[in-house]
Amino acid sequence: MSLHTFALFMLASLSLNLIPGPDVIYIVSNMLKGSRKQAVKAACGLGCGYLVHTLAACIGLSAIIVSSAVAFSVIKWLGAAYLLWLGIKSLKAMYKGQSRLNFEHSSKAGNVFYQGVVVSVLNPKVALFFLSFLPQFISLDSAHISGQFLLLGTAFSALATIVNLSYAFAGSVVLHGAKAAKISRVMEGLSGVLLVGLAGKIVMSKS
């Protein structure tokens, strides 16, 4: 994997993680009803859940590559289609001025950290995203396929956790009222452009 590819991956990951979505709602909701400490626990729990998805993607997709390069290509193209759909969905939300933020969400009482792990691990959208996103940056010419998946997944999980922790410390200030809707709309647009661009790059690629 080239340094350019990894830098592109990190840029795409940062842009996607900055979007206020369900995970951010879970974190900020815990802060609003409890404390900053609870929000930090929620963010760390979600981060551990991302690592579970990383290991699952690493094991599953690496096995598919070994068994059939054609099957992996099919997964990669289906993943590109999914990313394109997500991009168009984000652009439509920005165009319509819609915000997905709804802080009426609340979690049940209990250990917030373990709840965060469960919320992340049992979220099929997270699993589908990992299966769609990670393969787009994998070099099949390398002998270390599993290592690439592990590196990218871990980097994504770490970056996502850092962003979530940032929301845990500043979420109630940044995501409030009309400002929340405006920020969400801008980030939806940025994410949409990025995802559509990534899908286009995949279509134009020979591999």
C-alpha positions as a Markdown table, in Angstrom:
| # | Residue | x | y | z |
|---|---|---|---|---|
| 1 | Met | 0.0 | 0.0 | 0.0 |
| 2 | Ser | 1.4 | 3.4 | -1.0 |
| 3 | Leu | 1.6 | 6.4 | 1.3 |
| 4 | His | -0.7 | 8.2 | -1.1 |
| 5 | Thr | -3.3 | 5.6 | -0.8 |
| 6 | Phe | -3.1 | 5.6 | 3.0 |
| 7 | Ala | -3.3 | 9.4 | 3.1 |
| 8 | Leu | -6.4 | 9.3 | 0.9 |
| 9 | Phe | -7.9 | 6.7 | 3.2 |
| 10 | Met | -7.3 | 8.8 | 6.3 |
| 11 | Leu | -8.7 | 11.9 | 4.6 |
| 12 | Ala | -11.8 | 10.0 | 3.6 |
| 13 | Ser | -12.1 | 8.4 | 7.0 |
| 14 | Leu | -11.8 | 11.8 | 8.8 |
| 15 | Ser | -14.5 | 13.4 | 6.6 |
| 16 | Leu | -16.9 | 10.5 | 7.2 |
| 17 | Asn | -16.3 | 10.4 | 10.9 |
| 18 | Leu | -16.9 | 14.1 | 11.3 |
| 19 | Ile | -20.5 | 13.7 | 10.2 |
| 20 | Pro | -22.9 | 13.9 | 13.2 |
| 21 | Gly | -24.7 | 10.6 | 13.0 |
| 22 | Pro | -26.2 | 7.9 | 15.3 |
| 23 | Asp | -23.0 | 7.3 | 17.1 |
| 24 | Val | -22.6 | 11.0 | 17.9 |
| 25 | Ile | -26.2 | 11.2 | 19.0 |
| 26 | Tyr | -25.5 | 8.3 | 21.4 |
| 27 | Ile | -22.5 | 10.0 | 22.8 |
| 28 | Val | -24.0 | 13.5 | 23.2 |
| 29 | Ser | -27.2 | 12.1 | 24.6 |
| 30 | Asn | -25.2 | 10.4 | 27.4 |
| 31 | Met | -23.4 | 13.7 | 28.1 |
| 32 | Leu | -26.6 | 15.7 | 28.2 |
| 33 | Lys | -28.4 | 13.3 | 30.6 |
| 34 | Gly | -25.3 | 12.3 | 32.6 |
| 35 | Ser | -21.8 | 13.7 | 32.5 |
| 36 | Arg | -18.8 | 14.1 | 30.2 |
| 37 | Lys | -17.3 | 11.0 | 31.8 |
| 38 | Gln | -20.3 | 9.0 | 30.6 |
| 39 | Ala | -19.9 | 10.4 | 27.1 |
| 40 | Val | -16.2 | 9.4 | 27.1 |
| 41 | Lys | -17.2 | 5.9 | 28.1 |
| 42 | Ala | -19.7 | 5.7 | 25.3 |
| 43 | Ala | -17.1 | 6.9 | 22.8 |
| 44 | Cys | -14.6 | 4.3 | 24.0 |
| 45 | Gly | -17.2 | 1.6 | 23.9 |
| 46 | Leu | -18.1 | 2.4 | 20.3 |
| 47 | Gly | -14.4 | 2.4 | 19.4 |
| 48 | Cys | -14.0 | -1.2 | 20.7 |
| 49 | Gly | -17.0 | -2.2 | 18.6 |
| 50 | Tyr | -15.3 | -0.8 | 15.5 |
| 51 | Leu | -12.3 | -3.0 | 16.3 |
| 52 | Val | -14.6 | -6.1 | 16.3 |
| 53 | His | -15.8 | -5.1 | 12.8 |
| 54 | Thr | -12.2 | -4.6 | 11.8 |
| 55 | Leu | -11.2 | -8.2 | 12.8 |
| 56 | Ala | -14.3 | -9.6 | 11.2 |
| 57 | Ala | -13.6 | -7.8 | 7.9 |
| 58 | Cys | -9.9 | -8.8 | 8.1 |
| 59 | Ile | -10.7 | -12.5 | 8.5 |
| 60 | Gly | -13.7 | -12.7 | 6.2 |
| 61 | Leu | -12.4 | -10.6 | 3.3 |
| 62 | Ser | -8.9 | -12.1 | 3.4 |
| 63 | Ala | -10.4 | -15.5 | 3.1 |
| 64 | Ile | -12.4 | -14.5 | 0.1 |
| 65 | Ile | -9.4 | -13.1 | -1.6 |
| 66 | Val | -7.5 | -16.3 | -1.1 |
| 67 | Ser | -10.3 | -18.4 | -2.4 |
| 68 | Ser | -11.4 | -16.2 | -5.3 |
| 69 | Ala | -10.1 | -13.0 | -6.7 |
| 70 | Val | -13.3 | -12.7 | -8.8 |
| 71 | Ala | -15.5 | -13.0 | -5.7 |
| 72 | Phe | -13.5 | -10.2 | -4.1 |
| 73 | Ser | -13.9 | -8.0 | -7.2 |
| 74 | Val | -17.6 | -8.5 | -7.0 |
| 75 | Ile | -17.6 | -7.5 | -3.4 |
| 76 | Lys | -15.5 | -4.5 | -4.2 |
| 77 | Trp | -17.9 | -3.3 | -7.0 |
| 78 | Leu | -21.0 | -3.9 | -4.8 |
| 79 | Gly | -19.2 | -1.9 | -2.1 |
| 80 | Ala | -18.6 | 0.9 | -4.5 |
| 81 | Ala | -22.3 | 0.9 | -5.4 |
| 82 | Tyr | -23.2 | 1.1 | -1.7 |
| 83 | Leu | -20.8 | 4.0 | -1.2 |
| 84 | Leu | -22.3 | 5.7 | -4.2 |
| 85 | Trp | -25.8 | 5.3 | -2.7 |
| 86 | Leu | -24.6 | 6.7 | 0.6 |
| 87 | Gly | -23.1 | 9.7 | -1.2 |
| 88 | Ile | -26.2 | 10.4 | -3.1 |
| 89 | Lys | -28.3 | 10.1 | 0.0 |
| 90 | Ser | -26.0 | 12.6 | 1.8 |
| 91 | Leu | -26.2 | 15.1 | -1.0 |
| 92 | Lys | -30.0 | 14.8 | -1.1 |
| 93 | Ala | -30.1 | 15.5 | 2.6 |
| 94 | Met | -27.9 | 18.5 | 2.2 |
| 95 | Tyr | -30.0 | 19.8 | -0.8 |
| 96 | Lys | -33.3 | 19.4 | 1.1 |
| 97 | Gly | -31.8 | 21.0 | 4.2 |
| 98 | Gln | -32.5 | 17.9 | 6.3 |
| 99 | Ser | -30.7 | 17.0 | 9.5 |
| 100 | Arg | -30.5 | 13.5 | 10.9 |
| 101 | Leu | -29.8 | 14.8 | 14.4 |
| 102 | Asn | -32.4 | 14.0 | 17.0 |
| 103 | Phe | -31.4 | 14.3 | 20.6 |
| 104 | Glu | -34.6 | 12.8 | 21.9 |
| 105 | His | -32.6 | 9.6 | 21.6 |
| 106 | Ser | -31.8 | 8.1 | 25.0 |
| 107 | Ser | -30.0 | 4.9 | 26.1 |
| 108 | Lys | -31.1 | 2.6 | 28.8 |
| 109 | Ala | -29.6 | 2.8 | 32.3 |
| 110 | Gly | -26.5 | 0.6 | 32.8 |
| 111 | Asn | -22.9 | 0.5 | 31.9 |
| 112 | Val | -22.5 | 3.0 | 29.1 |
| 113 | Phe | -19.2 | 1.5 | 27.9 |
| 114 | Tyr | -20.5 | -2.0 | 27.3 |
| 115 | Gln | -23.7 | -0.5 | 25.8 |
| 116 | Gly | -21.5 | 1.4 | 23.3 |
| 117 | Val | -19.7 | -1.9 | 22.4 |
| 118 | Val | -23.0 | -3.6 | 21.9 |
| 119 | Val | -24.5 | -0.7 | 19.9 |
| 120 | Ser | -21.6 | -0.8 | 17.5 |
| 121 | Val | -21.1 | -4.5 | 17.2 |
| 122 | Leu | -24.8 | -5.2 | 16.6 |
| 123 | Asn | -25.2 | -2.4 | 14.1 |
| 124 | Pro | -25.5 | -4.1 | 10.6 |
| 125 | Lys | -24.9 | -0.7 | 8.9 |
| 126 | Val | -21.4 | -0.5 | 10.5 |
| 127 | Ala | -20.6 | -4.0 | 9.3 |
| 128 | Leu | -21.8 | -3.2 | 5.8 |
| 129 | Phe | -19.8 | 0.0 | 5.7 |
| 130 | Phe | -16.6 | -1.8 | 6.7 |
| 131 | Leu | -17.1 | -4.4 | 4.1 |
| 132 | Ser | -17.7 | -1.7 | 1.5 |
| 133 | Phe | -15.1 | 0.9 | 2.5 |
| 134 | Leu | -12.0 | -1.0 | 3.4 |
| 135 | Pro | -11.6 | -3.1 | 0.2 |
| 136 | Gln | -11.5 | 0.1 | -1.9 |
| 137 | Phe | -8.0 | 0.8 | -0.6 |
| 138 | Ile | -6.5 | -2.7 | -0.6 |
| 139 | Ser | -3.7 | -3.6 | -3.0 |
| 140 | Leu | -4.0 | -7.1 | -4.2 |
| 141 | Asp | -0.4 | -7.1 | -5.4 |
| 142 | Ser | 0.8 | -7.2 | -1.8 |
| 143 | Ala | 1.5 | -10.4 | 0.0 |
| 144 | His | 0.1 | -8.9 | 3.2 |
| 145 | Ile | -3.6 | -8.7 | 2.5 |
| 146 | Ser | -4.7 | -9.4 | 6.1 |
| 147 | Gly | -2.1 | -6.8 | 7.3 |
| 148 | Gln | -3.6 | -4.1 | 5.1 |
| 149 | Phe | -7.1 | -4.8 | 6.3 |
| 150 | Leu | -5.9 | -4.7 | 9.9 |
| 151 | Leu | -4.0 | -1.5 | 9.4 |
| 152 | Leu | -6.8 | 0.3 | 7.7 |
| 153 | Gly | -9.5 | -0.9 | 10.0 |
| 154 | Thr | -7.4 | -0.1 | 13.1 |
| 155 | Ala | -6.6 | 3.4 | 11.7 |
| 156 | Phe | -10.3 | 4.0 | 10.9 |
| 157 | Ser | -11.3 | 2.8 | 14.4 |
| 158 | Ala | -8.7 | 5.0 | 16.1 |
| 159 | Leu | -9.6 | 8.1 | 14.1 |
| 160 | Ala | -13.4 | 7.5 | 14.7 |
| 161 | Thr | -12.7 | 7.2 | 18.4 |
| 162 | Ile | -10.7 | 10.4 | 18.5 |
| 163 | Val | -13.5 | 12.3 | 16.7 |
| 164 | Asn | -16.1 | 10.7 | 19.0 |
| 165 | Leu | -14.1 | 11.8 | 22.0 |
| 166 | Ser | -14.0 | 15.3 | 20.6 |
| 167 | Tyr | -17.8 | 15.3 | 20.3 |
| 168 | Ala | -17.9 | 14.0 | 23.9 |
| 169 | Phe | -16.0 | 17.0 | 25.1 |
| 170 | Ala | -17.6 | 19.6 | 22.9 |
| 171 | Gly | -20.8 | 18.1 | 21.6 |
| 172 | Ser | -23.3 | 19.9 | 23.7 |
| 173 | Val | -21.7 | 23.2 | 22.7 |
| 174 | Val | -21.2 | 22.5 | 19.0 |
| 175 | Leu | -24.4 | 20.5 | 18.4 |
| 176 | His | -27.1 | 22.7 | 19.7 |
| 177 | Gly | -30.3 | 24.0 | 18.0 |
| 178 | Ala | -30.0 | 25.7 | 14.6 |
| 179 | Lys | -26.2 | 25.4 | 14.7 |
| 180 | Ala | -26.4 | 21.6 | 14.8 |
| 181 | Ala | -28.6 | 21.5 | 11.7 |
| 182 | Lys | -26.3 | 23.8 | 9.8 |
| 183 | Ile | -23.2 | 21.8 | 10.7 |
| 184 | Ser | -24.9 | 18.6 | 9.9 |
| 185 | Arg | -26.0 | 19.9 | 6.5 |
| 186 | Val | -22.5 | 21.0 | 5.6 |
| 187 | Met | -20.9 | 17.7 | 6.7 |
| 188 | Glu | -23.6 | 15.8 | 4.8 |
| 189 | Gly | -22.6 | 17.6 | 1.6 |
| 190 | Leu | -18.9 | 17.1 | 2.2 |
| 191 | Ser | -19.4 | 13.4 | 2.8 |
| 192 | Gly | -21.7 | 13.0 | -0.2 |
| 193 | Val | -19.1 | 14.6 | -2.5 |
| 194 | Leu | -16.4 | 12.4 | -1.0 |
| 195 | Leu | -18.3 | 9.2 | -1.3 |
| 196 | Val | -19.5 | 9.9 | -4.9 |
| 197 | Gly | -15.9 | 10.8 | -5.8 |
| 198 | Leu | -14.6 | 7.6 | -4.3 |
| 199 | Ala | -17.1 | 5.6 | -6.2 |
| 200 | Gly | -16.1 | 7.4 | -9.4 |
| 201 | Lys | -12.4 | 6.6 | -8.7 |
| 202 | Ile | -13.3 | 2.9 | -8.4 |
| 203 | Val | -15.2 | 2.9 | -11.6 |
| 204 | Met | -12.3 | 4.6 | -13.5 |
| 205 | Ser | -9.8 | 2.2 | -11.9 |
| 206 | Lys | -8.6 | -0.7 | -13.9 |
| 207 | Ser | -8.2 | -3.0 | -10.9 |
